[in-house]
Amino acid sequence: MPLFPGYVFCRFDASDPYRVLETAGVVHVVSAGKRPLPIDEREVAAVRAVCHSGLRAEPWPFLRVGRRVVIERGPLNGAEGVVVQLKNEYRIVVSVSMLQRSIAAEIEREWVRPS
């Protein structure tokens, strides 16, 4: 299952979004009016870290509130996100604010510190 259904992340020249729009399956670029909006590099790096960590990850509802943390140990060392508890398991929720989408991965409680 895709973590962000309907979204593809790519780098392109913002002055020429039409090259991206000509790609089969691309409907539009996230933008404000006609100006493409970049996704924060730290958020992309955190999503990438979750995807490459080998931890079980899944889509998660976007969270607007909650305490941000930094992972200090384990395979997500250096990633930032919000910690939530679900059925006695701790998870880090990593969000892409621009898309209002989040993913969650299981973590050990001892891995985190407040950011």
Summary of the structure (lengths in Angstrom):
residues: 115
radius of gyration: 15.6
end to end distance: 30.3
largest distance: 48.0
contacts: 282
relative contact order: 0.21
helix: 19%
strand: 32%
